[in-house]
Amino acid sequence: MDAFTAGLLQRIRTTQSDLTRARETGDDFLAEVEQAELDDLRRLAAEHGVEVGAASA
């Protein structure tokens, strides 16, 4: 796995964790921001052929 792929998958995992925490604390604005970031990261991964299944668990 190259550095780009590893970094992207790590950012996805971190963003998913941040999104979960925002939802659990009821911070709707932060949840929207994190969801948008996650959507962007997933789009970037798809554009570069990076499988995100392992990062989505």
Stockholm file with secondary structure:
# STOCKHOLM 1.0

chainA/1-57         MDAFTAGLLQRIRTTQSDLTRARETGDDFLAEVEQAELDDLRRLAAEHGVEVGAASA
#=GR chainA/1-57 SS CCHHHHHHHHHHHHHHHHHHHHHHHTCHHHHHHHHHHHHHHHHHHHHTTCCCHHHHC
#=GC SS_cons        CCHHHHHHHHHHHHHHHHHHHHHHHTCHHHHHHHHHHHHHHHHHHHHTTCCCHHHHC
//
